[in-house]
């Protein structure tokens, strides 16, 4: 017969902490991307890029079969583009591909008499294509799981209208999609995708910094409990959870408060700054320009041209993405062999400094004619008579004389060269100010 043992009591020492926060990288889903598109780091970056990418209204040019411009047809397309607001849809297409990898639209069309026209271009939120039907066995995109291939290897689109309902299959013939062709995936790839962990860490780092500020005033504490019994653990947790300047608790005999004596420092803020710089550098092609010359030769003009090329590259796939929509308008209306070209204006670059330097170098080296120099200065071309008159004016100014080898003459030469340099700089400053005006 087994003898009964005495009931065992709690024995030993345990520690309870009020801190339970840690970083855990989440799975990247459409929901995560949608949330990041609204937070400070993601939203501010995408809005700044969008303002630099879209600086003007697109132009629409129609060519006939002989590659001749058809102004009247082009004007018809431009008016229709205004009616269905293609400039805004282009911005939305860029935003959707930036965050989700694919932009999905529903073009609404009708026949007015004998003319085909678009009456509306509806944007369908990419987030609504985040879920595939429950019986779908193969997923082609972790982000937009509702974009799939059917048994005929055709693309189907399933949209979730109600989060508690099964996704609804849309008629693909009524849809128009745009994506960056450099990403061959079925549903594209979000431009922001490589930076999602960084943005998540930025959120966590900022949250950690706020916690640190709080904990310096109300520090993290541990409660040491010796031989805990009864509700000792629950009581200790209650103390830690409600600790503050306006609360007071009586410690039991077996309890002791352990304070970590944390001091505030800037490590979290420094981490936040470095992470934020990673986000900026990722989207800035000018980060390839080295001021010290180790990569692409560094200069502000080089940075501007590089960034301009980056923007033109985005314009290229957006233009080619929307051109089939307008091409269908031409085809439906019987414009045989006609083609349409969309042109999103590229940002203007200020080349005044470059032109001024070229004009100055042309003058000093005599490598440019006077009229070529005037062209770079933005001045009209002079006739032969005007050029002779200008030349005569210069010839009437006697050159300064000095003896070579004479210290005084050498000093005079230096003074003259300095004076000429100052005069040249003054003239070019005047020209620059006039150009700015």
N, C-alpha and C positions, 0 to 999 in steps of 0.2 A: 504494500500500500504506500502510495506516494504521500509524503508529509507535505502539508500546506506551508508555503513560504510566506513570510511577512510581506505586506504591500511595500513596494519600492517607492521611495521618495526621490524628487528631483535633486540632483547633486552636481556640483561643478559650477563653473562660471560661464555665462554666455554674454554676447555683446549684440545689441540691437542698434541699427543705424537708421536715421531719418532720410538718408540719401539713397535713391534707387534709380537714378537716371544714367543711361549709358547710350552710346551711339551704335545704331544698328542700320546698316545700309539696306534700304527697302528694295523690293523688286520693282523694276521700272514698268509702269503700266500707264494706260491713257489717263487714269485718274491722277496719278502722280504728276504726269506732264501737265495736265490741266491745272493742278494746284500751283505748280512752279510757274506757269505762264501768268499767274496772278500775283506772285509774291514780288517783293521789291527787286531782288537781284535779277530774276528772269525777265520781268516786265520792263524794267528800265533799259536793259540791254537790247531787247527786241524792238522797243519803241525808238530808241536812238538809231539803231541800224535801219529801221523802216524809213525814218525821216531822211536819212542819207541816201537810201536806195531810190526813193520816189521823190524827185524834186520838181516834177512837171507832169503835164498831161500827155499821154501817148499820142503819137501821130499815126494815121492810117493811110497807106498808099496802095492803090490798086493798079496792077499792070495788066495789059491785054496780052494776047498771044504773041505780039511782036515786041514785047518788053517796053511798050509805051505806057506812060502814066495816063490813067483815066480819071481826071479830076472829078467829074460829075458822079461817077459811081463811088469814088473814094469819099465824097461828101455825104452820100447816102449812108455809107457804112459808119462814118464818123457820127452822124446824127443818131443812128441806132445804138452805137456804142455809148453815147451819152444817155440815151433813154434807159438802157439796162445797166448803166453805171459800171462799165468795164474797168475804169481806173480804180474804183474802190474794190472791185472783185479781184483785181490783180494784187492789191495790197493784202487782201484776205487770203489769197492763194499763197502768197509768200509766207504770211504768218502761220497758216495751217501746215505748210510743209516744214517750216522752221521748227514747230513744236510737235507735230504728229507724223510728218513724212508724206502726207497726201492731202490734197484739197479736193473736195467733192462738191459739185454744183448740179443743180437741176435747171437746164435751160427750158423755159416755157416759150413755145412758138405758136404762130397762127398764120393763116392766109387771109390777107386783106385784099379782096378782089383777086387779082392774079399774081399778087406779090407775097412772097414768103418773108416773114420778119420775126424777130425775137421780141417778145413783150416783157420778159422778166428773166433774170439769171439768179436763181435762189441758191444761197449757200447752205449746205447741210453740215452741221457741226461734226467734225471728225470724231469727237468723243462719243457720239452716238453710234459709232461703228466699232466700239471696243469689244463687243461680245459676239461670239459665234453661236449658232444654234446648238442645243444640248446634244443633238445626235451627230454633230460634226466630229469626225475622227482625226482629221488632219488640220493643224493650225499653221498658217503661212506667215503670220505676223504676230509677235508678242504684244504689239501696241494696238493695232487695229485688227482684232481677231475676226471681225465681221466681214473682212475682205478675203474671199476664198476662191478656190478653183472648183468647178463642178466636174461631173464625170466626163463631160465633153471638153474639158480643159479650157473652159471659158470662165471669165471672172464673174462671180456673183457678189452682191453687196447686201449685207444684212444690217439693218438699222434697229437699234433699241429705242423705242418710243417711250415705253414704260419700264422702269427698272425691274418691276416684278413680273413682266410679261416676256414671252419668247420673242427673240429678234425677228423682225419682219423682212422678208426678201423684197428688194426693190427691182424694178425693171431696169436693167443695165442700159437699155436703149434710150432711156430718159435721163441718163446721167452723163456728166462731163467731168473728167478728172484731170488734175494737173499735178505733176511731181517733178522733182529734179531728176533728169535722165541719167545722171552719174550714179544714182542708186538703183540698181536693177531689181531690188526686192519688189514683190507683188504690190505691197502697200507703201513702197518707198521707205525712207529712213529719216527720222527727225534730225535736222541739222544740229539741234541742241543735245542729242543723245549722249555724246561723250562727256558732256559737262553736267549731266543730271546728278551723278554722285557728288560733284563739287558743290553744286547749288544746295543739295541736301546737307552737306557738311557745313556750308555757310549758315543755313538756318539753325543747325544744331550748335554751331560755334557761338552764334549770337544769343541763342537761348542759354548756353552755358555761361556766357559773360553776364547775362542778367541774373542767373542763379548765383554767380560769384559775388556780384554786388549785394545781393540779398543776404548771402551767407556771411559776408564780412560784418553786416549789422546783426544778423541772426544766424550765427555760425552753425555748420554741421556738427552734430554732437552724437556721441555714442553713449548708450546707457549700459553700464556694467551691472549685471544681476548675479549675485552669488546665491547658489542653491535656490533657483527660482521655484516657486510653488503657487498653486492656486491661479489667480489671475494676474500674477506679477508681470508676465510678458505683455499681456493686453494693456495693463496699466502703464507700463513703460512706453509702449507705442503711442498711447494716448498723450503722454507728456511730450514726446518728440513731435508729434503731428500738430500739437496746439501750442508749441513753444513760441513765446513772443513777449514783448515788453508789457503787455496789458494782462498777461495771465501768470498765475502762480500755482505751483503744485507742491505737495508735501511728498518728499522722497521717503520710501520705506527703508527700513534698517539695512536690507540686503541690496540696496540700489546706490549706484554712484555715477555721477555725470562725468563723462570724459570729453573735454573740449580740445579740438585739434589746433586751436589758435591760428586759423588761416589768416594770411595777409593778402590784401589786394595787389595784383600785378597786371601787366598788360599782355601776358602771353596769349590769352584768348583773342584779344584785339589784333595782335600781330599775326596770329594764324588767320583771322578773318581777312586782314588786308592782303595776305599772300594768296589766299584762295580767290579773293575778288580779282586780283591781278591776273590769275590764271584764266578767269572767265574773259576778261578784257583782251588779253593777248591771243586767246584762241580765235576770236573773231576779227582781230585787227591784223591785216596783212602787213601793216607798217612795222609790226614787231620783227619782221624779217630784215628790216633796214637797220644796219648797225652804225651808230654814230662814230664808232672807232674803225669802221671799214673791214670788219671781219666777215661780214656776209655780203649783202648788196651794198654798194657804196652809199654811204649815208648823206642825205641832204633833205631839206624840207620839200623841195621840188620832187625828189625821188619818191618820198612817202606819198605825196599827193597823187602822182601818176600811178603808183602801185595800188593805192586804194581805189582810184578811178577804174583801173583794170579789173579789180575785184568786183566792183559794182556792175560793170558792163557784162561780166560773166554771168551774174545773176539775171540781169535784164535779158540776156540771150535765151536762157531756157524758159523764162516767163513769156517772152514774146512768142517763141515757137510753141509754147503750151497753149496759148489762146488763139493763135492763128487758125487752127483747124475749125474752131467755132465760127469764125467769120468766113472762112473758106466755104463752109457749108451754106452760108447765106448766098454766096455767089453761085454755087452749084445749083441750089434749089431754084434760083431765079433765072437760070439758063445762060449765065455768063460763061460760055465755054472757053476753056484755056485761059481764063482770068485767074490771077493770083493776088493775094493780099499780103502786105507786109506791115507789121506793127513795129513802131520804134519808140521805146521809152527813152526820154531824153536823159543823157548822162550828165552828171554834175559838171558844171563849168569849173575850169581850173584857171587861176590867175597866172598868166604867163608874162606879166609885165616885167618882173625882175629878170627873167631869162632874156626877154627881148632887149631890155636895156643893156645887159651885159654883152649880148651879141653886138649891139650897135656900138658900144664903147670899144670892144675888141676890134671891130671892123674899122673904126676910125683910127685907132692907134696903129694897127698893122697895115692899113690901107688895102685890106683884103676885100672890102665892100665899096661899091660906088656910093655916091652921095644919096641917090634916090633909094638905093637898097637900105641905107642907114635910116633914111626918113620913113621908109615903110615900116621898119621895126619900131620906130618911135611913134607910129600911128599918125604920121603927117602926110599930106598929099604930095604926089610926085611933082617935081619942078620941070618946067620946059627947058629947052637948050638955052634960051636967052636968060631965063632966071638963074640957071646954073652958072653961066658966064658972069652974071652980075654978082652972085654969091662968091665965086672964085676971086673976082676982082676985089671984093671987100676984104677977103682974107689976105690977098697979096699986098694990100695997102698997109698992112701992119708989119713994121720992120722987125726982123728977128733980133734978139739980144746978142751982143758980141762979147766974147770973153776969151782970154788966152788959156789954152790948154796947158796943164802942168803948173799953172800959177795957183797957189793956194787960194788967193782971193777969187781968181777965175773959177776954180773948182767949187768954191762956196757959192758963187753967183749961179753956177750951173745947177747946184743942188736946190738953191732957193727958187730958181725959175721952174725946175721940175716939180717942186712942192706946190708952187703957186698954180701951175697948170693942173696938177692933180686936184687941188682944192676947187679951182674954177670948173673943172670937168664934173666934180661931184656936185657942185652947186647947180650947174646946168641940168644935170640928170635928176637932181632932187626937184627942181622946178618942173621939169617935164613929167616926173612921176606924180607930183601933186596935181598937175593939170589933168593927167589921165584919170586920177582918182575922182576929180571933180566931174 
